[in-house]
């Protein structure tokens, strides 16, 4: 206000035209902004005490936003070995920030980086890892949230090449393939190889090759890279992608130029699988599918073709790889071999009339080369000719009269369609040449048929049966034979007694086939296609995880147990599926494996007979196996600040809480030789085998100490990542390591020159501080270290301490203040019984009067004095103190009091009594001297005036002596809250000592 005396005014603050702070004598007000609700339009108004006419200022608009989050922008996220990348941290639409940087890897804790770039808005880094940043400004420091993470990768120049072996395309479901990640150089280095599908890592190995069985679900684009085994951010580029196309199991295709072979000719058969390569071809004829043809059966060509000269029912299939992977069998192709020459029956002698008793010879002749034939005769007479190419009748009679015909069948084939055609029979009298013929009979001769095998169902329970039906289409008169095998046993014929056996009932699992036969000469069909019958046991398995912790973490050893009641004396095989595909089988009911994130999924299991893969239990109910990455341990300590000899409680928890952990407790010892500021871990007593409890109590701890923990479980034991170190701080001096502050006070202006000095039994030191973000940093990040002294350049309100190779120093809590006022208070704990002086200091001067002192936000002194003196401090004086002067208020500071032992206390009492005795003696002597002088000068006016003065002085001294006596008496009787204030010598009444007890 520009009118009148300053002292005549009172002030208030309005927000949004409403009274925010009522009238008071302070014209300066500090607004503690804690939320966005402080946004608004502010005015200050002043009013003279003698007037009711206020005057108001202009309106100031204040907008308070939520805590900002900085943006971390990399120049690039991938750099070559030896290169650098610029990282930029910025807070949008605001200024005045200084930035802190942090780095971690997937296996190490986050640490603060040391930077010397002014505001640190831009830094250059050459190491891979995960980076974050935050901004800070103001005093006390106000921090933004931590930025989002940015991952920097270091790339080696030698780019890998991904190859598929075998390199067939397409690949078929069930084939074994190998993906090899080839990178030149680095043979003596330990590497990890990673493969991706659709840009997601699906597998990693310590070897450069990955061998697996193909399935349609794994089709996609693959690439690979190589990285250091101990640094997941230093790797090669990803290779060029290859496309892995996995198709269903193919079926071979068999084709022939025609279906008939000429008498002396051959026919070319072609087997193919399109489109693919690398195949070998396997050929089968008639009812021998388990035995492929050899070079004795046909002429083989290299292009999937053979030449055959025999009729029959042909099939083929192909195979490739090691072990051999087979396609499905082709459809059957029937090949017929025709003989162009008709048979001729000749009679010798060839007389038109034969008489009783004559010898005749009938001969069946077939022209057409050196083919071997089998002969069959038919006759209308009662005589049955032998099955040979000729026979003789030595004495003809009436029983031999009739029509004779023959046929020939090649010995190498039972198939002859030669007899297809239209037949008539004709007769004539011996004495006539006029034949009479019958109606025409059409005869069709087909190739050997293949029956159809039809099951009622393919899965039955133990004790149940299933009906199998075998039939030959469009023909009758068949009797059927049945055959059974398993995947491990040979095929055997079943014994049946069901008449024509077209239907049988079976109760055993296995692979079944059938064939039909009819006629006296037992003509057989081909064997039917196979039908697989599964037998299901009623006792359903239960799949359990051991240990049954959830979640499970990557790297842990787990056992999946398939539990089924009964059958203990039977030999079983156990199978496990993930996503309904069998991934493992064992002769034991448990499967032990090391967990990884890639094996997460739904699992089920079943049990089957070892020698019968078709007799099994149902699949168990599935359960979900969730695998998370290796967890961190999180340590908390209580209390953070020690009372000498007090107990410290350590508590350790594991990320993603789960059961079964034992906890290991460590003391952190400084490792001065480590440039990253790490700690040596020393197991605490009783922790060598871990503790079942998640807490640990350290008794009698007196000095600053650091602790870590980790957790382990399982056999072999699996461990979490170590926790970040946590500290308990002691303000007491440690003879082997101590920290002093210059200037020796707890609060400093940020412009002050402050040094932290380490002293003790070491020649090498480092000074550290612990930020409120739980990040550690040391002097080179925010100051300059010279010998054992750290000169502080950038203040942070936090805890500071020294570390040597063997010990931690006392810790000090220092406040950096950007405003114009601080509280001058001890930086170290005050000793019980000692005197403590609290001052209020401006940036430019000490304050000598009109200071208000607060303890725990309550006024404890509000008068013209400039200092507050606690003559004999005690533990009850501990608390948060601050001072206020002319509307300005210092930050709060904690004053700690160190209690003294009984021996120290007794010594202090003795010293007090000694001082009191001396003071009493001196006072008595002074009184006697004054009394003598008074006697000598009682008649003089001047003396009377002087005596009055002396009397007054004496009276005052007597009162002073009483006050001192009362003070020390209070000390002797245990009253310790003594505040002594010293009035300024400029006051008109001189030095007056006031004691408040």
Order of alpha helices (4+ residues) and beta strands (2+ residues): beta-beta-beta-beta-beta-beta-beta-beta-beta-beta-beta-beta-beta-beta-beta-beta-beta-beta-beta-beta-beta-beta-beta-beta-beta-beta-beta-beta-beta-beta-beta-beta-beta-beta-beta-beta-beta-beta-beta-beta-beta-beta-beta-beta-beta-beta-beta-beta-beta-beta-beta-beta-beta-beta-beta-beta-beta-beta-beta-beta-beta-beta-beta-beta-beta-beta-beta-beta-beta-beta-beta-beta-beta-beta-beta-beta-beta-beta-beta-beta-beta-beta-beta-beta-beta-beta-beta-beta-alpha-alpha-beta-beta
